[in-house]
Amino acid sequence: MRVVFSVLVAALLLTPALAQDRGKRAAPAQPDITRSEQILKWINDYRQAPTPDRLPDMVRAMGNLGLFRELDSAGVYIGFIAGVIGANPERAEQLVSRMFPMPPEDQVVLIRAIAYSGLPDWKGLLGLFVERMPARMVLIRRYLYGDGKTLAELEPDDGYVIDLLWGYYFATGNPEPVRRIVATLAWSTDKNSVEKLTIGSMSKWTLATNASREKDLLDILHDEMNRQPAEVRTPLREVIEAAETFETGKIRKEAVAAVEELKARGPESSRNFAWWGQVGQTTFALGCVAAAATGQVQFGIPCVVGGAVSSAALKYLAPGP
C-alpha cells in the first residue's frame, strides 16, 4: 500500500535578516509582507528580539495571504498570536484594537487567540471587542458563557492543539507548551490507537528536529528527563539523542513504519475506520516536519524548511489508491 503525503506546510525560511538603519534617524519602515515566508521568518526570530508592536500588521498580513482560511491548518499562527497577547498584558487591549477592522471570517482566529492567551482576565479583554464582531456572537458567547476552552484546557490529542502549543512557544519561549508536547511522547509506542500513535510520533519528530536547531529547546528537553514518567523518558531520550546527533530522519522512518504496521495489523476498528478523515481533518503530521538550517527541501516532498518549525498545517497521512 502506497502512502500519499498531501502537505500544506507552514515552515520558517532562513533568509538573511533585514538590514537595520545604523544612522541617527529612525529605522526605515518594514517592506510590505507579500509572502508567508516573511511572516514565518519573523515568527522564528521573534523570541530573540520580541517586537509585539508589529503583531497587528502581521495578523492583517496573515489574513491577506489566506493563512487563516482553514483553521485546522492555522494552529501555529493562532498559538503565536495568543502567546504575544499573553506575554504583553499591559498592551493587550491596544494590540487587539489595532487589528481592526478585521474581516468576520478572520475574527474567529482573534477570538480563539484571546481565549488561548493565558491572561487572567481574557474574558474581560474579549468583552471589550464584542461590538466590533457582531457576526461572531455565537462563538463569543460560547467562550464567555459556554464551553469554549482555553489552551490550558485543550487536550493535546490532535495536530491542531500540538500546533497551538508550538506557536505559543515560538512567541514566548515558555517551557510549559513544550512540556505538554513532551507528555504526548507516551503515545509514540501506542499499539492500539492509530490516532494516538500518529500524534505521539508527530510530537517526537517535531521535538527532535526543532531541538537539533535550538539549544534552549534542547535544554528544556534535558530538564524534562528529570520530570517525566518512565513511559515518556524512553522516547524522550531518543528525541534528545536524535537532536544531538542530527539523526532525525530515523525517527520519521520509524514513525511511518509503526503507523503502517498498526493500520495493517491493529484492531479491526483501526483497519476499517477511515481515521485520516476524522477529527476535523486535523494535522496528523508525518509527511513533512523538518528543520533544516540549510533551508533545503527534504524527503522528496514539497516542503519549505528551515529554522525552528512546528508541525504547522500538515494534513492527511492516508493510504493512496
Summary of the structure (lengths in Angstrom):
residues: 321
radius of gyration: 19.6
end to end distance: 7.8
largest distance: 70.1
contacts: 1063
relative contact order: 0.16
helix: 58%
strand: 3%
